[in-house]
Amino acid sequence: MPQVTIKSFGTAIIVAILVGLLNATVGFLIRLPMNILTLGLLSFVVRLFVTAIIIKMADKLAGGFEVKGFMPAIVMAVAMALAGTFIDRAFADNESQRIESSTQELSR
C-alpha cells in the first residue's frame, strides 16, 4: 500500500504493540458507548471504525510510521479484522475438537 510507510521492522513491532495497547484501552472506551448507542447491531462496523481511528492515533504517536488518509486506515482495519477472524476460527476449531474428545472420553 503506497499510502502506508513503515521505516523498519522494529518500527512495525512497536506500532503493533501500540495499536494493541490503544485498542485494549482507548478503543474499548470509544467502542462501549457506540455499541450501546447502536444496541450492538452495528458492532462489526463500530469495531472497524474504531480500529481505523486507533491506527491513525498510532500514526501520530509512532515515529517512522505514516498512514496518509483515513481510507488506508480502514483497509488496514479490515485486514486486521479478517486476520483476527481466521485466527479465532482456527483456535475455536482446535478447542471444539478438544472438547469433543474430552466429552467422548468421559462418556466411556
FIVO-531368 format. One line per field, with one value per residue: x, y, z of N, C-alpha, C in turn; residue number from 1. Coordinates in nm, 2 decimals, decimal comma. Layout:
// residues N
n_east	(X | ...)
n_north	(Y | ...)
n_up	(Z | ...)
ca_east	(X | ...)
ca_north	(Y | ...)
ca_up	(Z | ...)
c_east	(X | ...)
c_north	(Y | ...)
c_up	(Z | ...)
pos	(NUM | ...)
***
This chain:
// residues 108
n_east	(0,08 | 0,08 | 0,02 | 0,09 | 0,36 | 0,63 | 0,91 | 1,10 | 1,15 | 1,16 | 1,01 | 0,76 | 0,70 | 0,69 | 0,47 | 0,27 | 0,25 | 0,17 | -0,07 | -0,22 | -0,22 | -0,35 | -0,59 | -0,70 | -0,74 | -0,81 | -0,96 | -1,16 | -1,29 | -1,40 | -1,55 | -1,75 | -1,96 | -2,05 | -2,14 | -2,35 | -2,51 | -2,59 | -2,72 | -2,57 | -2,61 | -2,46 | -2,20 | -1,98 | -1,92 | -1,87 | -1,64 | -1,46 | -1,44 | -1,35 | -1,10 | -0,97 | -0,95 | -0,78 | -0,55 | -0,48 | -0,42 | -0,19 | -0,03 | 0,02 | 0,15 | 0,37 | 0,70 | 0,83 | 0,63 | 0,36 | 0,04 | -0,13 | -0,41 | -0,75 | -0,88 | -0,68 | -0,63 | -0,88 | -0,88 | -0,66 | -0,77 | -0,98 | -0,83 | -0,70 | -0,92 | -1,01 | -0,79 | -0,79 | -1,04 | -0,99 | -0,79 | -0,92 | -1,12 | -0,95 | -0,84 | -1,08 | -1,18 | -0,98 | -1,03 | -1,29 | -1,26 | -1,10 | -1,27 | -1,48 | -1,34 | -1,27 | -1,53 | -1,62 | -1,44 | -1,52 | -1,77 | -1,73)
n_north	(-0,12 | 0,20 | 0,43 | 0,39 | 0,40 | 0,24 | 0,25 | 0,06 | -0,29 | -0,30 | -0,07 | -0,15 | -0,36 | -0,20 | -0,04 | -0,23 | -0,33 | -0,09 | -0,03 | -0,25 | -0,20 | 0,05 | -0,02 | -0,19 | -0,02 | 0,27 | 0,22 | 0,04 | 0,22 | 0,39 | 0,22 | 0,11 | 0,31 | 0,36 | 0,11 | 0,07 | 0,28 | 0,20 | -0,03 | -0,26 | -0,36 | -0,28 | -0,37 | -0,48 | -0,29 | -0,07 | -0,16 | -0,18 | 0,10 | 0,22 | 0,08 | 0,18 | 0,45 | 0,41 | 0,32 | 0,55 | 0,71 | 0,58 | 0,64 | 0,91 | 0,89 | 0,72 | 0,74 | 0,71 | 0,57 | 0,60 | 0,69 | 0,78 | 0,94 | 0,85 | 0,63 | 0,43 | 0,35 | 0,24 | 0,02 | -0,12 | -0,18 | -0,35 | -0,56 | -0,64 | -0,73 | -0,94 | -1,12 | -1,16 | -1,29 | -1,53 | -1,64 | -1,67 | -1,85 | -2,07 | -2,14 | -2,19 | -2,41 | -2,60 | -2,60 | -2,69 | -2,94 | -3,05 | -3,04 | -3,21 | -3,46 | -3,49 | -3,50 | -3,74 | -3,92 | -3,90 | -4,01 | -4,28)
n_up	(0,00 | -0,10 | 0,05 | 0,31 | 0,52 | 0,66 | 0,86 | 0,95 | 1,05 | 1,33 | 1,39 | 1,30 | 1,48 | 1,72 | 1,65 | 1,62 | 1,89 | 2,01 | 1,88 | 1,97 | 2,25 | 2,26 | 2,14 | 2,33 | 2,55 | 2,50 | 2,27 | 2,36 | 2,54 | 2,35 | 2,19 | 2,36 | 2,44 | 2,17 | 2,09 | 2,27 | 2,20 | 1,94 | 2,00 | 1,98 | 1,73 | 1,51 | 1,56 | 1,43 | 1,24 | 1,40 | 1,54 | 1,32 | 1,25 | 1,48 | 1,51 | 1,29 | 1,37 | 1,58 | 1,45 | 1,31 | 1,53 | 1,63 | 1,41 | 1,46 | 1,70 | 1,68 | 1,56 | 1,23 | 1,12 | 0,90 | 0,79 | 0,52 | 0,50 | 0,57 | 0,45 | 0,39 | 0,65 | 0,72 | 0,54 | 0,64 | 0,90 | 0,82 | 0,72 | 0,95 | 1,10 | 0,94 | 0,96 | 1,23 | 1,26 | 1,12 | 1,27 | 1,52 | 1,44 | 1,38 | 1,63 | 1,76 | 1,63 | 1,70 | 1,98 | 2,00 | 1,89 | 2,09 | 2,31 | 2,22 | 2,21 | 2,48 | 2,59 | 2,48 | 2,59 | 2,86 | 2,84 | 2,81)
ca_east	(0,00 | 0,17 | -0,02 | 0,14 | 0,51 | 0,69 | 1,05 | 1,18 | 1,08 | 1,14 | 0,90 | 0,64 | 0,68 | 0,64 | 0,34 | 0,18 | 0,23 | 0,10 | -0,21 | -0,28 | -0,25 | -0,45 | -0,72 | -0,75 | -0,78 | -0,89 | -1,06 | -1,27 | -1,37 | -1,48 | -1,65 | -1,86 | -2,08 | -2,10 | -2,22 | -2,47 | -2,60 | -2,64 | -2,77 | -2,49 | -2,64 | -2,35 | -2,08 | -1,86 | -1,88 | -1,81 | -1,51 | -1,37 | -1,42 | -1,26 | -0,97 | -0,91 | -0,91 | -0,66 | -0,43 | -0,44 | -0,36 | -0,06 | 0,04 | 0,06 | 0,24 | 0,50 | 0,78 | 0,87 | 0,50 | 0,28 | -0,07 | -0,17 | -0,55 | -0,83 | -0,92 | -0,59 | -0,65 | -0,99 | -0,84 | -0,58 | -0,86 | -1,05 | -0,73 | -0,68 | -1,05 | -1,01 | -0,69 | -0,84 | -1,15 | -0,93 | -0,72 | -1,03 | -1,18 | -0,85 | -0,84 | -1,21 | -1,18 | -0,90 | -1,10 | -1,41 | -1,22 | -1,05 | -1,39 | -1,55 | -1,26 | -1,29 | -1,67 | -1,62 | -1,37 | -1,60 | -1,89 | -1,69)
ca_north	(0,00 | 0,32 | 0,53 | 0,35 | 0,39 | 0,18 | 0,27 | -0,06 | -0,40 | -0,26 | 0,02 | -0,23 | -0,42 | -0,10 | 0,00 | -0,34 | -0,32 | 0,04 | -0,05 | -0,34 | -0,13 | 0,15 | -0,09 | -0,25 | 0,08 | 0,38 | 0,16 | -0,01 | 0,33 | 0,45 | 0,12 | 0,08 | 0,39 | 0,34 | -0,02 | 0,09 | 0,36 | 0,12 | -0,15 | -0,37 | -0,41 | -0,24 | -0,39 | -0,50 | -0,16 | 0,01 | -0,21 | -0,13 | 0,24 | 0,25 | 0,03 | 0,28 | 0,56 | 0,37 | 0,32 | 0,69 | 0,76 | 0,52 | 0,71 | 1,03 | 0,87 | 0,65 | 0,79 | 0,60 | 0,50 | 0,71 | 0,65 | 0,90 | 0,94 | 0,76 | 0,51 | 0,32 | 0,30 | 0,15 | -0,10 | -0,19 | -0,23 | -0,47 | -0,67 | -0,69 | -0,80 | -1,07 | -1,20 | -1,20 | -1,39 | -1,66 | -1,69 | -1,71 | -1,98 | -2,18 | -2,18 | -2,24 | -2,55 | -2,68 | -2,60 | -2,77 | -3,08 | -3,10 | -3,06 | -3,33 | -3,57 | -3,50 | -3,55 | -3,88 | -4,00 | -3,91 | -4,09 | -4,42)
ca_up	(0,00 | -0,11 | 0,14 | 0,44 | 0,53 | 0,79 | 0,84 | 0,97 | 1,12 | 1,47 | 1,40 | 1,28 | 1,61 | 1,81 | 1,61 | 1,66 | 2,03 | 2,04 | 1,83 | 2,06 | 2,38 | 2,24 | 2,11 | 2,45 | 2,64 | 2,43 | 2,18 | 2,44 | 2,59 | 2,24 | 2,14 | 2,45 | 2,42 | 2,04 | 2,08 | 2,34 | 2,12 | 1,83 | 2,06 | 1,94 | 1,59 | 1,42 | 1,63 | 1,34 | 1,17 | 1,51 | 1,56 | 1,21 | 1,25 | 1,60 | 1,48 | 1,20 | 1,45 | 1,66 | 1,36 | 1,29 | 1,66 | 1,63 | 1,31 | 1,52 | 1,82 | 1,65 | 1,46 | 1,14 | 1,07 | 0,85 | 0,71 | 0,45 | 0,48 | 0,66 | 0,38 | 0,41 | 0,79 | 0,72 | 0,47 | 0,74 | 1,00 | 0,76 | 0,71 | 1,09 | 1,13 | 0,87 | 1,02 | 1,37 | 1,24 | 1,08 | 1,39 | 1,61 | 1,39 | 1,39 | 1,77 | 1,80 | 1,58 | 1,79 | 2,11 | 1,98 | 1,88 | 2,22 | 2,40 | 2,18 | 2,25 | 2,63 | 2,62 | 2,44 | 2,69 | 2,98 | 2,83 | 2,81)
c_east	(0,09 | 0,14 | 0,03 | 0,29 | 0,55 | 0,84 | 1,13 | 1,09 | 1,06 | 1,03 | 0,77 | 0,60 | 0,62 | 0,50 | 0,23 | 0,15 | 0,14 | -0,05 | -0,28 | -0,32 | -0,36 | -0,59 | -0,78 | -0,79 | -0,87 | -1,00 | -1,18 | -1,36 | -1,45 | -1,59 | -1,77 | -1,98 | -2,14 | -2,19 | -2,35 | -2,57 | -2,66 | -2,71 | -2,70 | -2,51 | -2,54 | -2,21 | -1,96 | -1,82 | -1,82 | -1,67 | -1,41 | -1,34 | -1,33 | -1,12 | -0,90 | -0,87 | -0,78 | -0,53 | -0,39 | -0,38 | -0,21 | 0,03 | 0,10 | 0,16 | 0,37 | 0,57 | 0,82 | 0,75 | 0,41 | 0,17 | -0,13 | -0,32 | -0,62 | -0,87 | -0,81 | -0,60 | -0,77 | -0,96 | -0,75 | -0,67 | -0,94 | -0,95 | -0,71 | -0,81 | -1,05 | -0,91 | -0,73 | -0,95 | -1,09 | -0,86 | -0,82 | -1,09 | -1,08 | -0,85 | -0,97 | -1,23 | -1,10 | -0,97 | -1,22 | -1,37 | -1,17 | -1,17 | -1,47 | -1,47 | -1,27 | -1,43 | -1,68 | -1,55 | -1,45 | -1,72 | -1,86 | -1,69)
c_north	(0,12 | 0,43 | 0,50 | 0,33 | 0,34 | 0,18 | 0,14 | -0,17 | -0,36 | -0,16 | -0,05 | -0,30 | -0,32 | -0,06 | -0,11 | -0,34 | -0,20 | 0,03 | -0,14 | -0,28 | -0,03 | 0,09 | -0,14 | -0,14 | 0,18 | 0,32 | 0,11 | 0,11 | 0,40 | 0,35 | 0,11 | 0,17 | 0,38 | 0,22 | -0,01 | 0,17 | 0,29 | -0,01 | -0,28 | -0,42 | -0,38 | -0,27 | -0,41 | -0,37 | -0,07 | -0,03 | -0,17 | 0,02 | 0,28 | 0,20 | 0,13 | 0,40 | 0,53 | 0,37 | 0,46 | 0,75 | 0,70 | 0,59 | 0,84 | 1,01 | 0,80 | 0,71 | 0,68 | 0,53 | 0,61 | 0,64 | 0,77 | 0,89 | 0,84 | 0,63 | 0,40 | 0,27 | 0,21 | 0,02 | -0,19 | -0,25 | -0,35 | -0,59 | -0,73 | -0,77 | -0,93 | -1,17 | -1,25 | -1,30 | -1,53 | -1,72 | -1,74 | -1,84 | -2,10 | -2,23 | -2,24 | -2,38 | -2,64 | -2,70 | -2,70 | -2,92 | -3,14 | -3,12 | -3,19 | -3,46 | -3,59 | -3,55 | -3,70 | -3,97 | -4,01 | -4,00 | -4,24 | -4,48)
c_up	(0,00 | -0,01 | 0,28 | 0,43 | 0,67 | 0,77 | 0,85 | 1,04 | 1,27 | 1,49 | 1,38 | 1,41 | 1,71 | 1,78 | 1,64 | 1,81 | 2,07 | 2,00 | 1,93 | 2,20 | 2,37 | 2,21 | 2,24 | 2,55 | 2,58 | 2,34 | 2,25 | 2,49 | 2,48 | 2,19 | 2,23 | 2,43 | 2,28 | 2,02 | 2,16 | 2,26 | 2,00 | 1,87 | 2,01 | 1,80 | 1,49 | 1,48 | 1,54 | 1,28 | 1,28 | 1,53 | 1,45 | 1,22 | 1,37 | 1,58 | 1,39 | 1,27 | 1,53 | 1,57 | 1,33 | 1,41 | 1,66 | 1,52 | 1,37 | 1,63 | 1,79 | 1,54 | 1,36 | 1,08 | 1,03 | 0,77 | 0,65 | 0,42 | 0,57 | 0,59 | 0,40 | 0,56 | 0,79 | 0,65 | 0,57 | 0,85 | 0,94 | 0,75 | 0,85 | 1,13 | 1,07 | 0,93 | 1,16 | 1,36 | 1,21 | 1,20 | 1,50 | 1,57 | 1,40 | 1,53 | 1,81 | 1,75 | 1,67 | 1,93 | 2,10 | 1,97 | 2,01 | 2,32 | 2,36 | 2,22 | 2,40 | 2,66 | 2,59 | 2,54 | 2,82 | 2,97 | 2,82 | 2,94)
pos	(1 | 2 | 3 | 4 | 5 | 6 | 7 | 8 | 9 | 10 | 11 | 12 | 13 | 14 | 15 | 16 | 17 | 18 | 19 | 20 | 21 | 22 | 23 | 24 | 25 | 26 | 27 | 28 | 29 | 30 | 31 | 32 | 33 | 34 | 35 | 36 | 37 | 38 | 39 | 40 | 41 | 42 | 43 | 44 | 45 | 46 | 47 | 48 | 49 | 50 | 51 | 52 | 53 | 54 | 55 | 56 | 57 | 58 | 59 | 60 | 61 | 62 | 63 | 64 | 65 | 66 | 67 | 68 | 69 | 70 | 71 | 72 | 73 | 74 | 75 | 76 | 77 | 78 | 79 | 80 | 81 | 82 | 83 | 84 | 85 | 86 | 87 | 88 | 89 | 90 | 91 | 92 | 93 | 94 | 95 | 96 | 97 | 98 | 99 | 100 | 101 | 102 | 103 | 104 | 105 | 106 | 107 | 108)
***
